[in-house]
């Protein structure tokens, strides 16, 4: 998405263009802004302008909510953790091979189910 020679933090996309780039309704971007997940720049006439960094952040929000089932409050917490730790933990998680993530998830899911079943019986 980032073009060579362009500043990715420069706000250039109006809300309708940004929404089209990430395949959402403009209302969704307003909701993300209201939740504090993205903060677009504003023109003197109060028009929202999104940068390439904003668009990238929105794509992360979409990935977390639609593919991983994280709600918006969870997304906010993950972004705050990244800021506090000063590292890109979400990118590291995303770059892991899917087989390793699925394997770990399957390995930990089974004992959790059996231990919950054991708690119900007790």
OpenMM code with the backbone's topology and positions (N, CA, C; nanometers):
from openmm import Vec3, app, unit

residues = "UNK UNK UNK UNK UNK UNK UNK UNK UNK UNK UNK UNK UNK UNK UNK UNK UNK UNK UNK UNK UNK UNK UNK UNK UNK UNK UNK UNK UNK UNK UNK UNK UNK UNK UNK UNK UNK UNK UNK UNK UNK UNK UNK UNK UNK UNK UNK UNK UNK UNK UNK UNK UNK UNK UNK UNK UNK UNK UNK UNK UNK UNK UNK UNK UNK UNK UNK UNK UNK UNK UNK UNK UNK UNK UNK UNK UNK UNK UNK UNK UNK UNK UNK UNK UNK UNK UNK UNK UNK UNK UNK UNK UNK UNK UNK UNK UNK UNK UNK UNK UNK UNK UNK UNK UNK UNK UNK UNK UNK UNK UNK UNK UNK UNK UNK UNK UNK UNK UNK UNK UNK UNK".split()
positions = [
    Vec3(0.0813, -0.1178, 0.0000),
    Vec3(0.0000, 0.0000, 0.0000),
    Vec3(0.0869, 0.1259, 0.0000),
    Vec3(0.1983, 0.1223, 0.0720),
    Vec3(0.2856, 0.2388, 0.0813),
    Vec3(0.3610, 0.2604, -0.0494),
    Vec3(0.3520, 0.3790, -0.1018),
    Vec3(0.4195, 0.4131, -0.2267),
    Vec3(0.5589, 0.4655, -0.1955),
    Vec3(0.6562, 0.4330, -0.2802),
    Vec3(0.7922, 0.4789, -0.2552),
    Vec3(0.7975, 0.6305, -0.2677),
    Vec3(0.8716, 0.6937, -0.1785),
    Vec3(0.8869, 0.8385, -0.1815),
    Vec3(0.7744, 0.9139, -0.1124),
    Vec3(0.6759, 0.8443, -0.0581),
    Vec3(0.5653, 0.9107, 0.0122),
    Vec3(0.5789, 0.8895, 0.1615),
    Vec3(0.5349, 0.9888, 0.2360),
    Vec3(0.5370, 0.9824, 0.3816),
    Vec3(0.4124, 0.9066, 0.4286),
    Vec3(0.4281, 0.7891, 0.4915),
    Vec3(0.3105, 0.7104, 0.5324),
    Vec3(0.2287, 0.7753, 0.6438),
    Vec3(0.2842, 0.8770, 0.7099),
    Vec3(0.2089, 0.9435, 0.8158),
    Vec3(0.1325, 1.0658, 0.7652),
    Vec3(0.1489, 1.0980, 0.6389),
    Vec3(0.0822, 1.2156, 0.5813),
    Vec3(-0.0651, 1.1835, 0.5533),
    Vec3(-0.1585, 1.2579, 0.6132),
    Vec3(-0.3013, 1.2308, 0.5911),
    Vec3(-0.3449, 1.2760, 0.4516),
    Vec3(-0.3949, 1.1813, 0.3724),
    Vec3(-0.4325, 1.2128, 0.2345),
    Vec3(-0.5687, 1.1576, 0.1929),
    Vec3(-0.6206, 1.0556, 0.2606),
    Vec3(-0.7436, 0.9896, 0.2164),
    Vec3(-0.8646, 1.0413, 0.2932),
    Vec3(-0.9673, 1.0867, 0.2199),
    Vec3(-1.0920, 1.1213, 0.2868),
    Vec3(-1.1597, 0.9919, 0.3304),
    Vec3(-1.2595, 1.0036, 0.4159),
    Vec3(-1.3176, 0.8849, 0.4790),
    Vec3(-1.3732, 0.7855, 0.3772),
    Vec3(-1.4355, 0.8327, 0.2704),
    Vec3(-1.4929, 0.7387, 0.1731),
    Vec3(-1.3837, 0.6594, 0.1016),
    Vec3(-1.2719, 0.7233, 0.0712),
    Vec3(-1.1610, 0.6542, 0.0049),
    Vec3(-1.0957, 0.5560, 0.1014),
    Vec3(-1.0718, 0.5985, 0.2247),
    Vec3(-1.0117, 0.5098, 0.3245),
    Vec3(-1.1014, 0.3882, 0.3484),
    Vec3(-1.2323, 0.4117, 0.3561),
    Vec3(-1.3261, 0.3013, 0.3773),
    Vec3(-1.3218, 0.2033, 0.2608),
    Vec3(-1.3127, 0.2546, 0.1405),
    Vec3(-1.3054, 0.1674, 0.0239),
    Vec3(-1.1744, 0.0880, 0.0220),
    Vec3(-1.0654, 0.1513, 0.0626),
    Vec3(-0.9359, 0.0823, 0.0645),
    Vec3(-0.9372, -0.0387, 0.1574),
    Vec3(-1.0091, -0.0292, 0.2681),
    Vec3(-1.0103, -0.1382, 0.3661),
    Vec3(-1.1407, -0.2183, 0.3626),
    Vec3(-1.2259, -0.1895, 0.2657),
    Vec3(-1.3514, -0.2636, 0.2440),
    Vec3(-1.4467, -0.2592, 0.3632),
    Vec3(-1.4682, -0.1388, 0.4166),
    Vec3(-1.5667, -0.1206, 0.5225),
    Vec3(-1.6548, -0.0013, 0.4876),
    Vec3(-1.7631, 0.0130, 0.5599),
    Vec3(-1.8509, 0.1289, 0.5457),
    Vec3(-1.7866, 0.2465, 0.6194),
    Vec3(-1.8022, 0.3676, 0.5697),
    Vec3(-1.7463, 0.4834, 0.6418),
    Vec3(-1.7923, 0.4914, 0.7874),
    Vec3(-1.9126, 0.4444, 0.8166),
    Vec3(-1.9622, 0.4452, 0.9549),
    Vec3(-1.8706, 0.3611, 1.0451),
    Vec3(-1.8178, 0.2535, 0.9923),
    Vec3(-1.7267, 0.1686, 1.0693),
    Vec3(-1.6037, 0.2475, 1.1111),
    Vec3(-1.5504, 0.3297, 1.0212),
    Vec3(-1.4337, 0.4114, 1.0550),
    Vec3(-1.4690, 0.5136, 1.1625),
    Vec3(-1.5903, 0.5676, 1.1573),
    Vec3(-1.6333, 0.6612, 1.2624),
    Vec3(-1.6437, 0.5902, 1.3967),
    Vec3(-1.6904, 0.4657, 1.3944),
    Vec3(-1.6989, 0.3866, 1.5184),
    Vec3(-1.5590, 0.3620, 1.5739),
    Vec3(-1.4651, 0.3221, 1.4876),
    Vec3(-1.3276, 0.3006, 1.5324),
    Vec3(-1.2697, 0.4283, 1.5928),
    Vec3(-1.3013, 0.5420, 1.5322),
    Vec3(-1.2536, 0.6688, 1.5871),
    Vec3(-1.3177, 0.6963, 1.7220),
    Vec3(-1.4474, 0.6731, 1.7323),
    Vec3(-1.5179, 0.6939, 1.8587),
    Vec3(-1.4658, 0.6052, 1.9701),
    Vec3(-1.4200, 0.4869, 1.9345),
    Vec3(-1.3636, 0.3929, 2.0325),
    Vec3(-1.2180, 0.4247, 2.0657),
    Vec3(-1.1607, 0.5223, 1.9962),
    Vec3(-1.0223, 0.5605, 2.0229),
    Vec3(-0.9197, 0.4702, 1.9568),
    Vec3(-0.9614, 0.3913, 1.8582),
    Vec3(-0.8700, 0.2982, 1.7932),
    Vec3(-0.7914, 0.3624, 1.6800),
    Vec3(-0.8459, 0.4658, 1.6207),
    Vec3(-0.7784, 0.5378, 1.5133),
    Vec3(-0.8125, 0.6856, 1.5297),
    Vec3(-0.7169, 0.7706, 1.4970),
    Vec3(-0.7367, 0.9143, 1.5158),
    Vec3(-0.6946, 0.9875, 1.3881),
    Vec3(-0.7862, 0.9999, 1.2920),
    Vec3(-0.7501, 1.0667, 1.1671),
    Vec3(-0.7280, 1.2163, 1.1883),
    Vec3(-0.6495, 1.2729, 1.0990),
    Vec3(-0.6299, 1.4181, 1.1029),
    Vec3(-0.7587, 1.4861, 1.0576),
    Vec3(-0.7699, 1.6139, 1.0838),
    Vec3(-0.8867, 1.6909, 1.0418),
    Vec3(-0.8411, 1.8134, 0.9640),
    Vec3(-0.9172, 1.8452, 0.8607),
    Vec3(-0.8915, 1.9683, 0.7851),
    Vec3(-0.9511, 2.0852, 0.8624),
    Vec3(-0.9223, 2.2089, 0.8219),
    Vec3(-0.9854, 2.3239, 0.8886),
    Vec3(-1.1391, 2.3198, 0.8829),
    Vec3(-1.1946, 2.2509, 0.7838),
    Vec3(-1.3404, 2.2376, 0.7740),
    Vec3(-1.3907, 2.1083, 0.8378),
    Vec3(-1.3073, 2.0434, 0.9191),
    Vec3(-1.3414, 1.9256, 1.0001),
    Vec3(-1.3616, 1.7976, 0.9195),
    Vec3(-1.3035, 1.7878, 0.8020),
    Vec3(-1.3102, 1.6647, 0.7227),
    Vec3(-1.1995, 1.5716, 0.7695),
    Vec3(-1.2342, 1.4451, 0.7912),
    Vec3(-1.1351, 1.3459, 0.8339),
    Vec3(-1.0418, 1.3128, 0.7185),
    Vec3(-0.9116, 1.3055, 0.7489),
    Vec3(-0.8117, 1.2627, 0.6517),
    Vec3(-0.7287, 1.1509, 0.7136),
    Vec3(-0.7203, 1.0396, 0.6423),
    Vec3(-0.6492, 0.9218, 0.6905),
    Vec3(-0.5155, 0.9082, 0.6184),
    Vec3(-0.4143, 0.8692, 0.6932),
    Vec3(-0.2817, 0.8437, 0.6357),
    Vec3(-0.2695, 0.6958, 0.6009),
    Vec3(-0.1604, 0.6607, 0.5349),
    Vec3(-0.1355, 0.5186, 0.5068),
    Vec3(-0.1164, 0.4416, 0.6371),
    Vec3(-0.0562, 0.5061, 0.7372),
    Vec3(-0.0423, 0.4409, 0.8685),
    Vec3(-0.1792, 0.4143, 0.9307),
    Vec3(-0.2723, 0.5096, 0.9161),
    Vec3(-0.4087, 0.4892, 0.9668),
    Vec3(-0.4747, 0.3717, 0.8958),
    Vec3(-0.4588, 0.3657, 0.7645),
    Vec3(-0.5176, 0.2571, 0.6863),
    Vec3(-0.4590, 0.1231, 0.7308),
    Vec3(-0.3293, 0.1188, 0.7531),
    Vec3(-0.2643, -0.0044, 0.8003),
    Vec3(-0.3202, -0.0448, 0.9372),
    Vec3(-0.3391, 0.0526, 1.0244),
    Vec3(-0.3944, 0.0252, 1.1575),
    Vec3(-0.5373, -0.0290, 1.1462),
    Vec3(-0.6162, 0.0274, 1.0556),
    Vec3(-0.7538, -0.0196, 1.0353),
    Vec3(-0.7530, -0.1635, 0.9841),
    Vec3(-0.6597, -0.1950, 0.8968),
    Vec3(-0.6486, -0.3325, 0.8484),
    Vec3(-0.6170, -0.4279, 0.9632),
    Vec3(-0.5341, -0.3834, 1.0579),
    Vec3(-0.5040, -0.4658, 1.1765),
    Vec3(-0.6301, -0.4859, 1.2593),
    Vec3(-0.7067, -0.3784, 1.2776),
    Vec3(-0.8306, -0.3879, 1.3552),
    Vec3(-0.9236, -0.4894, 1.2897),
    Vec3(-0.9379, -0.4816, 1.1588),
    Vec3(-1.0241, -0.5748, 1.0852),
    Vec3(-0.9740, -0.7192, 1.1001),
    Vec3(-0.8438, -0.7376, 1.0900),
    Vec3(-0.7882, -0.8730, 1.1042),
    Vec3(-0.8170, -0.9279, 1.2442),
    Vec3(-0.7921, -0.8483, 1.3453),
    Vec3(-0.8122, -0.8932, 1.4828),
    Vec3(-0.9585, -0.9241, 1.5114),
    Vec3(-1.0496, -0.8385, 1.4623),
    Vec3(-1.1907, -0.8593, 1.4924),
    Vec3(-1.2537, -0.9684, 1.4074),
    Vec3(-1.2211, -0.9739, 1.2807),
    Vec3(-1.2883, -1.0695, 1.1927),
    Vec3(-1.2206, -1.2055, 1.1873),
    Vec3(-1.0900, -1.2089, 1.1910),
    Vec3(-1.0198, -1.3371, 1.1784),
    Vec3(-0.9863, -1.4011, 1.3123),
    Vec3(-0.9636, -1.3198, 1.4146),
    Vec3(-0.9234, -1.3746, 1.5445),
    Vec3(-1.0309, -1.3616, 1.6515),
    Vec3(-1.1425, -1.2949, 1.6198),
    Vec3(-1.2540, -1.2859, 1.7140),
    Vec3(-1.2330, -1.1922, 1.8312),
    Vec3(-1.1428, -1.0969, 1.8185),
    Vec3(-1.1169, -1.0005, 1.9264),
    Vec3(-1.2203, -0.8888, 1.9154),
    Vec3(-1.2792, -0.8488, 2.0277),
    Vec3(-1.3726, -0.7362, 2.0226),
    Vec3(-1.2953, -0.6043, 2.0280),
    Vec3(-1.3660, -0.4926, 2.0099),
    Vec3(-1.2978, -0.3628, 2.0010),
    Vec3(-1.2266, -0.3266, 2.1309),
    Vec3(-1.2820, -0.3642, 2.2442),
    Vec3(-1.2138, -0.3380, 2.3715),
    Vec3(-1.0824, -0.4165, 2.3784),
    Vec3(-1.0843, -0.5391, 2.3289),
    Vec3(-0.9622, -0.6198, 2.3248),
    Vec3(-0.8584, -0.5616, 2.2311),
    Vec3(-0.9050, -0.5097, 2.1178),
    Vec3(-0.8136, -0.4455, 2.0231),
    Vec3(-0.7469, -0.3259, 2.0901),
    Vec3(-0.8250, -0.2478, 2.1636),
    Vec3(-0.7698, -0.1313, 2.2329),
    Vec3(-0.6614, -0.1739, 2.3315),
    Vec3(-0.6874, -0.2811, 2.4060),
    Vec3(-0.5897, -0.3310, 2.5031),
    Vec3(-0.4622, -0.3766, 2.4316),
    Vec3(-0.4768, -0.4479, 2.3212),
    Vec3(-0.3591, -0.4934, 2.2465),
    Vec3(-0.2764, -0.3762, 2.1953),
    Vec3(-0.3427, -0.2735, 2.1438),
    Vec3(-0.2705, -0.1558, 2.0961),
    Vec3(-0.2008, -0.0833, 2.2119),
    Vec3(-0.2676, -0.0772, 2.3280),
    Vec3(-0.2045, -0.0130, 2.4437),
    Vec3(-0.0822, -0.0916, 2.4898),
    Vec3(-0.0921, -0.2236, 2.4877),
    Vec3(0.0229, -0.3072, 2.5246),
    Vec3(0.1405, -0.2819, 2.4309),
    Vec3(0.1125, -0.2746, 2.3029),
    Vec3(0.2186, -0.2473, 2.2062),
    Vec3(0.2870, -0.1144, 2.2360),
    Vec3(0.2060, -0.0124, 2.2655),
    Vec3(0.2635, 0.1187, 2.2950),
    Vec3(0.3473, 0.1145, 2.4219),
    Vec3(0.2980, 0.0486, 2.5262),
    Vec3(0.3713, 0.0419, 2.6531),
    Vec3(0.5004, -0.0380, 2.6399),
    Vec3(0.4933, -0.1478, 2.5668),
    Vec3(0.6126, -0.2318, 2.5506),
    Vec3(0.7097, -0.1748, 2.4491),
    Vec3(0.6610, -0.0890, 2.3617),
    Vec3(0.7470, -0.0294, 2.2601),
    Vec3(0.7909, -0.1277, 2.1540),
    Vec3(0.7089, -0.2303, 2.1303),
    Vec3(0.7435, -0.3279, 2.0269),
    Vec3(0.6184, -0.3694, 1.9522),
    Vec3(0.6379, -0.4220, 1.8325),
    Vec3(0.5279, -0.4606, 1.7451),
    Vec3(0.4901, -0.6066, 1.7697),
    Vec3(0.4212, -0.6341, 1.8800),
    Vec3(0.3864, -0.7716, 1.9127),
    Vec3(0.2833, -0.8290, 1.8160),
    Vec3(0.1928, -0.7455, 1.7657),
    Vec3(0.0914, -0.7967, 1.6739),
    Vec3(0.1531, -0.8441, 1.5434),
    Vec3(0.2517, -0.7708, 1.4936),
    Vec3(0.3183, -0.8126, 1.3704),
    Vec3(0.3932, -0.9435, 1.3911),
    Vec3(0.4519, -0.9611, 1.5081),
    Vec3(0.5220, -1.0863, 1.5374),
    Vec3(0.4232, -1.2023, 1.5421),
    Vec3(0.3082, -1.1811, 1.6039),
    Vec3(0.2069, -1.2861, 1.6090),
    Vec3(0.1558, -1.3193, 1.4693),
    Vec3(0.1370, -1.2167, 1.3880),
    Vec3(0.0835, -1.2364, 1.2537),
    Vec3(0.1835, -1.3075, 1.1633),
    Vec3(0.3134, -1.2840, 1.1859),
    Vec3(0.4152, -1.3422, 1.0990),
    Vec3(0.4478, -1.4873, 1.1337),
    Vec3(0.3964, -1.5377, 1.2459),
    Vec3(0.4182, -1.6780, 1.2808),
    Vec3(0.3473, -1.7664, 1.1793),
    Vec3(0.4047, -1.8809, 1.1467),
    Vec3(0.3388, -1.9715, 1.0518),
    Vec3(0.2048, -2.0198, 1.1069),
    Vec3(0.1007, -2.0238, 1.0244),
    Vec3(-0.0311, -2.0650, 1.0720),
    Vec3(-0.0328, -2.2044, 1.1333),
    Vec3(0.0469, -2.2973, 1.0829),
    Vec3(0.0482, -2.4332, 1.1365),
    Vec3(0.0922, -2.4339, 1.2830),
    Vec3(0.1911, -2.3514, 1.3168),
    Vec3(0.2393, -2.3462, 1.4548),
    Vec3(0.1314, -2.2899, 1.5466),
    Vec3(0.0609, -2.1898, 1.5012),
    Vec3(-0.0445, -2.1307, 1.5833),
    Vec3(-0.1570, -2.2306, 1.6020),
    Vec3(-0.1977, -2.2994, 1.4950),
    Vec3(-0.3045, -2.3972, 1.5060),
    Vec3(-0.2612, -2.5138, 1.5935),
    Vec3(-0.1379, -2.5579, 1.5769),
    Vec3(-0.0888, -2.6688, 1.6578),
    Vec3(-0.0885, -2.6342, 1.8052),
    Vec3(-0.0425, -2.5147, 1.8388),
    Vec3(-0.0419, -2.4730, 1.9783),
    Vec3(-0.1841, -2.4611, 2.0314),
    Vec3(-0.2727, -2.4031, 1.9500),
    Vec3(-0.4108, -2.3863, 1.9930),
    Vec3(-0.4787, -2.5202, 2.0180),
    Vec3(-0.4524, -2.6179, 1.9314),
    Vec3(-0.5128, -2.7498, 1.9483),
    Vec3(-0.4536, -2.8204, 2.0704),
    Vec3(-0.3247, -2.8042, 2.0904),
    Vec3(-0.2599, -2.8733, 2.2021),
    Vec3(-0.3102, -2.8189, 2.3354),
    Vec3(-0.3344, -2.6878, 2.3434),
    Vec3(-0.3796, -2.6307, 2.4696),
    Vec3(-0.5300, -2.6385, 2.4862),
    Vec3(-0.6044, -2.6550, 2.3779),
    Vec3(-0.7503, -2.6583, 2.3881),
    Vec3(-0.7989, -2.7869, 2.4536),
    Vec3(-0.7386, -2.9001, 2.4248),
    Vec3(-0.7835, -3.0273, 2.4795),
    Vec3(-0.7742, -3.0340, 2.6319),
    Vec3(-0.6572, -3.0022, 2.6918),
    Vec3(-0.6512, -3.0100, 2.8379),
    Vec3(-0.7475, -2.9136, 2.9053),
    Vec3(-0.7708, -2.7982, 2.8449),
    Vec3(-0.8612, -2.7010, 2.9051),
    Vec3(-1.0026, -2.7574, 2.9107),
    Vec3(-1.0444, -2.8262, 2.8054),
    Vec3(-1.1783, -2.8845, 2.8035),
    Vec3(-1.1913, -2.9927, 2.9091),
    Vec3(-1.0905, -3.0803, 2.9184),
    Vec3(-1.1007, -3.1901, 3.0137),
    Vec3(-1.0956, -3.1381, 3.1569),
    Vec3(-1.0187, -3.0331, 3.1831),
    Vec3(-1.0123, -2.9816, 3.3196),
    Vec3(-1.1424, -2.9123, 3.3573),
    Vec3(-1.2074, -2.8460, 3.2600),
    Vec3(-1.3370, -2.7856, 3.2898),
    Vec3(-1.4415, -2.8928, 3.3162),
    Vec3(-1.4346, -2.9993, 3.2392),
    Vec3(-1.5308, -3.1082, 3.2608),
    Vec3(-1.5114, -3.1675, 3.4001),
    Vec3(-1.3851, -3.1801, 3.4430),
    Vec3(-1.3561, -3.2333, 3.5740),
    Vec3(-1.4070, -3.1414, 3.6850),
    Vec3(-1.4038, -3.0128, 3.6629),
    Vec3(-1.4511, -2.9174, 3.7622),
    Vec3(-1.6024, -2.9278, 3.7775),
    Vec3(-1.6732, -2.9554, 3.6687),
    Vec3(-1.8189, -2.9653, 3.6767),
    Vec3(-1.8609, -3.0861, 3.7612),
    Vec3(-1.7856, -3.1948, 3.7463),
    Vec3(-1.8205, -3.3169, 3.8191),
    Vec3(-1.7933, -3.3034, 3.9676),
    Vec3(-1.6936, -3.2245, 4.0039),
    Vec3(-1.6514, -3.2178, 4.1438),
    Vec3(-1.7465, -3.1440, 4.2318),
] * unit.nanometer
topology = app.Topology()
chain = topology.addChain("A")
for resn in residues:
    res = topology.addResidue(resn, chain)
    for name in ("N", "CA", "C"):
        topology.addAtom(name, app.Element.getBySymbol(name[0]), res)
